[in-house]
């Protein structure tokens, strides 16, 4: 398989197949995957992906995180799982036999995760 430049990938093919999520959401998720998998390409759990996704999104977008993510089509952790499986189908990430959409179910409530840190 050809090496993918994650920093310049536009995800056009992925968005064309499933237009629910913005290409920028895929870019953020791929940044998470690339970071967690490391040089050796180790496997990541759904929980690890969700936790790192939350941390990176909050770091990058601060109080606007919830607004940004919902504008990109994400409203729950299951959406992150759907995106992961779209990336798998597009050949961007690998999965093993234990990876299921349920791995991303009910990881955290989006409003609590992305709005509560900024409530006064």
Secondary structure, 3 states (H helix, E strand, C coil): CCCCCCCCCCCHHHHHHCCCCCHHHHHHHHHHHHHHHCCCCCCCCHHHHHHHHHHHHHHHHHHHHHHHHHHCCCCCHHHHHHHHHHHHHCCCCCCCCCCCHHHHCCCCCHHHHHHHHHCC
